[in-house]
Amino acid sequence: MVPSDTSTHASPTRNVGIFIFPIVEILDFAGPYEVFTTASRMALREAPDRAPPFNVFTIAATTAPVHARAEFAALPKYDFTDHPPIDVLIVPGGVVDAEVGNPDVIAWIKRIASHAQLVASVCTGAFMLAEAGLLSGCSATTHWEDAEDLARRYPEVNVINERRWVDQGSVVTSGGISAGIDMSLHLVERLSGRALALRTAKQMMFDWGHA
């Protein structure tokens, strides 16, 4: 399990890696991508001489185009072998059965979690975190439609339904689809302060609610 202390970091810019895979839910990865890139843009408006708070990129098993839901094609920037160090790993959901059953994917998530500052999931991405053992003994959430299945398959996880996000320190999970935006704004607040999170939500014209 990654350390829960996220108050300090050696670099002024945190690397946010977003995992994408076949039949990933589009907003699950695009929502967090928009939040963290908008946060950096807003921060640079306020202090153009400082480093941006976030460097955001997508990762897949290979750099071949990934066909997300509804045949949306996404081009990952990195693969499992060549990506930069990851400070914040975002694992989105969608149709995740193949990923949960893929030992290479689960081993990669475990490896990243061993040194990342934060690991977060959106929607059914929680199943991958649970399979990697990152949710054992933790509270977590997922899409309301999948909460019962998550609890049945991983009884060591305290599944909380109908929550936008659940923060367990080094591991954060969110509900389905648009809830990943709420969770990502929460992570911006944790890592870079509430003022930047609120400015980011305003720029996105997003009504940022509670967990």
N, C-alpha and C positions, 0 to 999 in steps of 0.2 A: 504494500500500500504506500502511496506517495505521502510525504510529510504534509501535515495539515497547516503548517505555518506558511502563509502566503503573503506575509507582510513586507518581505524584502526580496530583492532580486538583483543579481549582479549587473544585468544589462538594462539600459533605459528603455529598450524596445523588446517586448515579449513576442516570441514566435507563436502564432496561433495556427495549428495544423488542423484542417478539416478533412476527415476521411470520407471518400465517396466510393460508391460501389454500384454494380448493376441493380436497377429498380430502387435506387435511393429516392426517398421523398424529396421533391425539389426544394420546397420551402424549409425543410429540415436542415439543409446545408446552406441554402442561399440566404435565409434569414440571419443566422449567425454571421455569415460572411459580410452581409450588409451592415450589421451592427458594429462589428469590430473595425471595418474599413471606414465607416462613417465616423466612428469615435476618433480614429486617427486624424481624419480630415478636420474635424472640429477642434481637436487639440492643436493642430498646426495653425489653424486660423488664430487661435489665442496666443500661441507662442511659436512663430515660424522658425525661430532659431534653435528650437529644441528637437530632439529625435522624436519621431512618432511613437505613441505608446504601444502600437501593435503592428506586426508584420504578418499578414494573413495569406495563407496559401492552401491549395487543395492537394490531397495525396490519395493515390489508389495503389492497388497491387502492382499495376503497370501504368505506363503513361499513355496507353491506348485510350481512345474516347470511351467514356462511360455512358451508357444509356440509362438515364434515370426514369422515373415514372413518366408515362405518356410519351415515351421515346424521345424525351429531351436529352440532347447530347451535350455532355460536359467533358472538357479536356483537362485532366489533372495536371498540375504543374510538376509534381514529383511522384516517384514511386517509393516503395518500401526501402529501397537501397540507397537512394541519393538525396533524401530530404534533409534540410537543416535540422539542428536540434529543436525539439518541440517543448515549449513551456506550457502551453495550453492545448490539449487535444480535445477536439469536438467529434463525437461519434453520432452521426444522425441515424434516423430510422428509415423505414420503408419496408420492403420485403427482405427480411434479414435471415431467413432460414439458411441460405447457402453460406452466408458469412459466419453465422453462429457455429455451423458445422465445419468450417474451414480452419484446420489447426494453424495454418500460416497466418491467417488474420488474427486469431486469438493470441498467438504467440507474439505477434507484432504489437498488439494493444498492451499486453503484459510488459513487454520490453519498454515501450514508451512510458507506461505508467510508473515504471521503476525509478524514473528520474524526472518526469514532468512535474510541474508545479500544481497543475489542475488537470483532471480528466472529467469531461462532461458529456452527457448523452442527451439526445433529443428523441422523443417518441420511443419507438421500438429499438433504438440504439441501446437502450438499457439492457436488452437481452445479451448483447455482445459484452457489455461490462460485467454482467452477472456471470456469463460463461467464463470470463477471464478471472473470476474470483474477486473483482474489485468491489462488489456490493455485499459481500458476505458480512452479516452482522450489522448492516447499514439500513437506513430507511431510504426508499427510492420511489420514483413515480415513473409512469409511462403514459401512453395514450389510454384513455379510459376504456377503450374497446379491448385492450390487451392486458389490462391490469390483472385480471383473474388468471390468465395464462402465465404471466410472469410469476405470480405468487405460487401457482401450482408447480411450475418447473423448477423454481429456485426457492424452496421453503426457508432457506437461510436469510432471505431478503425480506425486510418489513416493507411491503408494498403499500403505499399511500395513494389512494385514488383521488381523482378530481383536484389535483394540485398543479399549478403552473410550473413550479419547480420545487425541488427539495435539495437543500444545501447541507452536505455532510463534511464540509471542510475541504478535503482534497479531492472529493468526488461529488459532482453535482449532476442531478438528473432532472429532466423536464418532461412535461406532458407532451401531447401530440402537436406536431406541425407548427402552428403559430406560437405555441408556448416556448419554442426555442428562441424566439426573439426576446420574450420577457426574461428568460434565463440569461441570455447573452448580455442584456442590459444590466442585469444583476451582477454578472461577472465583471463588466466594465466598472460598475460601482465599487466592487470589492478591490479591484486591481488598480484603478486610477481615480477613484473618488466619485461621490454622488453628483457633483456639479457637471462632470463630463458625461455621466450616464443620462442625466436629465437633458443636457444640451443635445445629446445624440438622439434621444427619444423625440424631442421637439423637432429636430431636423428631419427625422423620418416620418413625422406626423403620426406617431404611434402612441396610443393611450396606454402608457406603462402602468400596469396594475400590480397587485400583490400576489404572493405565492399561493 
